Amino acid sequence: MLDDAVKALSQILSPPMRSILWRSIGLALVLIVVLALGLQRLLSWFATFGEAWAQAMLGPGFDTPLNILAWIVSIAAGLGVVFGAVFLMPAITTLVASVFVDDVADHVEREYYPAERPGAALPLGLAMTEGIKTALLTILVYLIALPFVFVAGAGFIAFFIATAWLLGREYFQLAAMRFRTPAEARAMRKQNAALVFTAGLVISAFVSIPIVNLATPLFGMAFMVHLHKRLRRHPSARCRAIASVRLKPSFPANGRDR
């Protein structure tokens, strides 16, 4: 697995991948700006509406306290936009990855696996559907984990583990669906759940690094292409990687995988 991660890191800065890197960063920044502006407008509207409603309810004698409260809310709204951008970064990377999945996978396969049959390009609608579902699931899981942020750092651990599970799941299935049906890709992921989650921990660490995390779609996709290729050729590799024991292949070959 370490070798897969090193290959992915080395390739995201290679000349053939640079144009994809800049396009993915550009799309990620656009999504961040759009979401941040939307959140800022929503919070500003809420602060203005709330202040007007409170003045109408409490009367002119409370103007000064309400103005101070509105000022505090405005500062909190600005901080909330920054926090929201960080909070939503894993969800944004899944959306970006769904757009560039085939571009990244094609480069990886041509460089490292030229003798093998290349994967079939995913229909954009299917890739985007998977990306949107994972992004929404990411936001839901984060909202559930959010209260634990205030429990001695437990929330940050919960975020990290949730990110590992969600991103490992998403990137592996995108890589696998180039050779399998969505149902077969999900089955393969479940059969290799421990290894996919461990790989997800690596991606989760990568997406936790500010600025660098803009390259997560390329790193995560390239990483999982290598992992999927290794499992296709050596199904028992997951056991050697985790417990150093050899097991029989746990998933059958199929028409798309031959």
ZIUR-V773142 format. One record per run of one state. SS is the DSSP state (H for helix, E for strand, L for the rest). FROM is the first residue (numbers start at 1). TO is the last residue. If there is no record, write none. Layout:
# ZIUR-V773142
{{SS	FROM	TO} {SS	FROM	TO}}
This chain:
# ZIUR-V773142
{{L	1	1} {H	2	12} {L	13	14} {H	15	58} {L	59	59} {H	60	87} {L	88	88} {H	89	112} {L	113	123} {H	124	150} {L	151	153} {H	154	176} {L	177	181} {H	182	191} {L	192	192} {H	193	207} {L	208	211} {H	212	233} {L	234	236} {H	237	242} {L	243	254} {H	255	257} {L	258	258}}
